[in-house]
Amino acid sequence: MKIIRQHFSTIDSTNDYGLRNAHLFDAENVTLITADRQEKGRGRGSRVWFSPENKNIYASFCFFLPDNRKDVGNLSQLLAVSVCEVLLKWGLQPIVKWPNDILISNKKIAGVLCEIKHLGANYCIVDGVGINVNMSKEEMENLDKPATSVREEVRMIIDQAQLLDDLQLQFIIDLQGFIKDGFRPFFDSFSRFVRPFLKKEIQFHESRRIWKGIFHSLNDDGSLNLQLPSGEICRFYAGDILF
Ligand code: BTN
């Protein structure tokens, strides 16, 4: 399996491009869509993803899996693990705010948006990631949530191409492992990045409802167990821990 890269100087959104053009991609390999800037960068929950020119990584890994796979819901967590492994190698200490926000010192450094399109007997997976790389503190000041960048954390200008190369290498290895053995081999690594939130009191947003409780544990399919004040444990497959 190899990566076929398509780069654009300007794009609406690398995820939208991937979803629109899925039928044209090589079914045996991964098509990686990247851009210098996005005009309509999207985050989860219809949020806008700030995408200024030549500052950050905007990338969507597009690939195919048979539509009888039940674990495609884990592919956003798989990419989050790959990003965290790369950031670790770059000397950072990332954590994952379930399900797949990547934080450093409680500030967001990267986010994953995984979208799926049904094509014949396959799913085309568009696994998109935005990593704040060379944005300065000032540039991130007006974002709606606390944010940081690799540059701010390591205190030097970052070679963005090198960081993307490292991510490509890591993700292709992880994806091949996932295709063969599923999410289980990545569960320990995922748990390690999520651990700082475990047993903590959290507010959890799901289907327009806010739940309060303790982040009790993870299940090995990556879902979250929330312990409600009544003691009851609720299992969630989607949602957001609020900042
Ligand atoms: C989030 O944390 O809400 C997810 C952010 C995902 C942003 C990336 S940037 C590349 C790809 N294209 C998009 O429009 N979104 C994703």
Residues whose N, C-alpha, C, O or C-beta is under 5 A from the ligand:
A	BS01	BTN	S13 T14 N15 K40 G41 R42 G43 R44 W49 I57 Y58 A59 G111 V112 L113 G128 V129 G130
